[in-house]
């Protein structure tokens, strides 16, 4: 049996300064805590990646609550993170410092690289900077396969959140088209678990979006609305034959 790497993606916790804070009538701290408890029960996890939007109210206390939730759940698996449009990267680095949190943006396995791509801009929409493209290019080992994880979605998903998607989609798609070892993209931000094609000249690859730990968006509404579906997370299983399997879990 081939050695498989098990990666959990969580996203969009939208915490407040108080653990009692409600986001569209959902207790988001409690939801995050329940997700972490469920992840802790999984038989084996090699890494956890949080793809942004830790905070809703932009308070420093919300970052402290996020770290507290991991301590209380007794998570010891390495946890990697990047900023969403609501987050301040310097606050992530200030409060997510003690284990299990890791600042590095590339996870190395014998056959894979999981590369975290920064897409936060000055607006709710995303942008991958030229500096970030250079960083990712320099990080990529073309002898391995890459799964790229980011906050913003690089193709339209068909509902209101597209107003705040990645602004330089064409540039990003050209970048991944030019690097044939990139196998798939995962994102947060859309508060839904979707699988969509990214059209490339070399052949389509898949975009996998992650359900939120906070609320799932109602895709039939013109603005943010709680669909009522429970909090969730995504699991990636990466094998030595460059194959990705993925499952979505809801509570």
Steps between C-alpha positions, in 0.01 A plus 500: 500500500632842408571758764225759504517853638182612676434873499204676661393842373289727720396853414297810584445482875387867521553524876412791726673633810255302715441126477127574509516704177243412235552522124165488324353328807774237527742474792817489295739425787291202599488387136880523470545308825270223380687474169833470684357233728387304194842536333664378820292181471627416151732198495795681343569858387842619384427873475225759538486813283279797587425704188401830655228726637572422863326814621169671436535803728875554439571490875825371644294296746354299211851382406558399862173306499606315186821384667304412815266274301796294379644472851168387643456244224854376575600522135864388462502458120698782331270787400593732212313819416459791263306825508152553362357837404379558859837421656814694583808286423698661780232400756498144370878488549473663842243266650551174309853442621500209746463139385307365321517814280766526228589810297652317205300520176627182333432149634741242360430129460701244300270541198304820560527865590204679654563867423306779675441796269427846642210678327399772749477846345388845614137411419277199574597367157828313461819554309814291474788746489798476268717446806279207603520346152880518528496340846281212386707450186817477706336258746371254242694179443382373162611146589206495742129574458346813653169572666462879531282634781377859512218709641334654193348296220684528165195419283143624533271277704167642384362700791547833680847422640637535146495877560785434744693228315855511371553816294790371291343167404654492151849564632457230765364249250790571264739442789356158587473412130874557465578268793378155403588346838217699666222242529217686676399815689312525828340819632284642775289818483193354325353327809399198291657169400524518121704321234547710186727479195777753447537522119862479391668444164673194641165357614258590775596453863260508794421774746380363833337755730469441871187522713528754780522418868269801555201499261433375148376762255158471339598509134151611394530832686650822367699565817626314807233272641531188715390187314442320828743221416740411778871579527738292293851426378675329210742209501761442231672165458816531290667182379837425345349466151403869480137417571275716719196368678283736698207475738285763668374466856209691655387497862 
